[in-house]
Amino acid sequence: MWRTRAAAACVICRSLANSSYGIKRKSPLQNLHLVSRSIHHPYYPSSKFQRPPLRISIQQFSSLNRLPLHRTKLLNVKHGYQSHRNFWLARLASRLLKVRYLILGSAVGGGYTAKKTYEQWKDMMPDLEEYKWIVPDFIWELDELVDFEKLLKALPDADDLAKLLPDFDKIGESLASLKGFLSPGSPGETAFRATDQGYDNDKQFKKGLLGELILLQQQIQQHEEEARRAAGFSSQQKRKVSDKEKIDQLQEELLRTQLKYQRMLERLEKENKELRKLVLQRDDKGIHQRKLKKSLIDMYSEVLDILSDYDASYNTQDHLPRVVVVGDQSAGKTSVLEMIAQARIFPRGSGEMMTRSPVKVTLSEGPHHVALFKDSSREFDLTKEEDLAALRNEIEIRMRNSVKEGCTVSTETISLSVKGPGLQRMVLVDLPGVISTVTSGMAPDTKETIFSISKAYMQNPNAIILCIQDGSVDAERSIVTDLVSQMDPQGKRTIFVLTKVDLAEKNVASPNRIQQIIEGKLFPMKALGYFAVVTGKGNSSESIESIKEYEEEFFQNSKLLKTSMLKAHQVTTKNLSLAVSDCFWKMVRESVEQQADAFKATRFNLETEWKNNYPRLRELDRNELFEKAKNEILDEVISLTQVTPKHWEEMLEKTLWERVSTHVIENIYLPAAQTANSGTFNTTVDIKLKQWTDKQLPNKAVEVAWETLQEEFSRFMTEKKGKEHDDIFDKLKQAVKEETIKRHKWNERAEDSLRVIQHNALEDRSISDKQQWDAAIHFMEETLQSRLKDTESVIEDMVGPNWKKRWLYWVGRTKEQNIRNETKNELEKLIKCNEDHPAYLANDEVTTVRKNLEARGVAVDPCLIKDTWHQIYRRYFLKSALNHCNLCRRGFYYYQRHFVDSELECNDIVLFWRIQRMLAITANTLRQQLTNTEVRRLEKNVKEVLEDFAEDNEKKVMLLTGKRVQLAEDLKKVREIQEKLEAFIEALHQEK
């Protein structure tokens, strides 16, 4: 580019030189660009051309103003043209090469200087990457929506802009005066000395308001050191009066400085809090349709929640940091937590134990001050007293529900999240207060349980122990300090907090005792830091704002600060929360990657064990197995609807007759058969059937239907399906079946409708065809043969084996069996003598039988005679009835004629036909109720039971057990923990 411009300049210079030959005037070359003049001066004769001295106005250069361009004036020269033969082309090339090197060197040096200056300014600028999310998304898309080239063309020229710029000369003068103000010995030297030193000593304090506030704190410490030096110097010179006045003056000045910067800090924090609240509110409303990412502390809290449910059976313990709050009972632990959370969220009591289980509180920043539980979607507005009362009541209910019967405290953790503007991000665990004596109403092991819970949390090597000590009681009565010193003997992760300092200042005779506590000289334990706080006047109705005002007012007027017993950074819960948050995140950054590696190794071990033991099975955890079992159970319930109506009716009819046959034979048929004629027989049968239908039969029928449904349901649930059957579901299916049967109740209206149907069926006596007549005879014969077989079995048990069995099996009769056998033989003779003998023996007949037996040397009791007669007569009657059935096979013709002019009476066949028809109609009615109503209701109950079991984790753990389930469960949790830890670590690195 430079060569092209130089060649163009050569042509112009030649033309100008040729046109001006022999003319005495100013050279047109003087009007060319400086670069052109420096290149083209060889065209002039060397004898006539002289370089005039440059007259350039000198102006001091500053980065805040621009140098005006002054044209260089050349002297008038006389020149002319003549031919040159002294290799002007070589000289021109050498000059051009020199200029190129000069320009290239200047460009490289200027670029390096500019880059170095840019890097310096970049280091001085604060890192705004963590606030990048505040800027809406449309800002980053402006280059796509706006044409910046058109805007650039529309901007005014550089000269026009120069007119609009302010006067940089005046600004330079102002900066010079400011520099004089900041020079050594000036009034501003003291104010900014700490800032200059802080910038040189620690680079991290360059950024943001926090660095400035820390440097102000350093200035306060310098004042304290001056006060100490003045005190030492006064003691050495023994000028007590003047030195004391000087010390008092320095201390007052120090307190004023501290109060001044404290007010400044509070004002800036309040403004920052309001600004962040506005930003978060805008983001919370979803401006520009942008979704917020999950906050860092929420991600960390989720990991802790999963770890709380993880059983570390593979030596992978939970060593992730959290702040463990421990202290003696009523030492003020809950009050300190409420001050940090800026809300009265915990239930309170006077002297009684209120914290009965660990409470994990996750603090995070948000636009609204709200609280919510891990397992609930309800948000409690902490700015409203009604929601605060509801939250305290909910926490108390959860604590009491977690405590098992016969216990006072529980190990179950209640997880609570609190969000609000200005809250420090951290995870705290409030533990039950340590007690020295078990009082009445407590479980005997309460003290040991509290100690074990506290040790379990504190033995985590990365846990930060917040040790709360009541300042209003004697230090010798403290129990928790000994416990903390055992868990953290070096004090590398312990922060000591002295509460109720206002009461301690009033009650303690020697204020130096408080100083000894804060300096760590009174207790044997060691700590990272010591803090003194005031958590109110002891009134539970005090608000957080009033407690803050009281705390600030107390420390401003306290002698502990005025006499330098306490330092400004060691007081107020605000400073405490900042220190705890810093320590918490420092511990998190130091240990979280190590924990992630440990869980990665555990995951590898679990996966290897699964591949070795269950190579062909999927890794289904307990919830996935439950879902699989749930689908199988529902499929089996649906299978009930596929049972054929014929199968239902056959089962119902068979089961119902087995249930009522004894009543029909013993209470209806046998009594009616003892009557003298058919009219009496039919009347007796009708009466007894009516009574039976009104009182017992419908209920028995419903019971039979329900039992049949249970049997079919159980058969489908327990039936093994070949190779696909999984034994791991058997226990769950059995529990579902039992619970469903317990909950299911048959429709109460079914009995009323069934009673009417059964009554109408039994009143019908009209047998329409010979086929029905033969079916009734067959039904009666089967029933009587079954009863006869049962009776023969009873008689055989009474009299013992017959001669054939005695001879073949070498068994004999007992004495009682011999007596019964003799009695049987005597009663059979009685029946042979009178085949129409009634069903009952008369008293004289009993006496006759007894005397006959006594005559043969057999002593018999009358009750034994009657009992034996009942079975003998029953057998005789059943055999006679079977013979009568055989005779009635040809009696259908007489039945159609109503047995007119016939000695054959078959009323018992009609009775059994009525019973058989009633059984068929009842079975059909029950089948309709089953398929149309009860199976659907059963399916609904099964679904309800499965839903209840799905919500009951303890029930699932009890019903789905085994090594396979536990291994899959551990593998799932370890994977989830590792993935969430890696996501948290990635977000943590991005925040840095």
Beta strands, then each sheet from edge to edge (+ up, - down):
strand 1: 323-327
strand 2: 359-365
strand 3: 370-373
strand 4: 380-381
strand 5: 414-420
strand 6: 426-430
strand 7: 464-470
strand 8: 494-499
strand 9: 529-532
sheet 1: 4+ 3- 5+ 2+ 6- 1- 7- 8- 9-
end
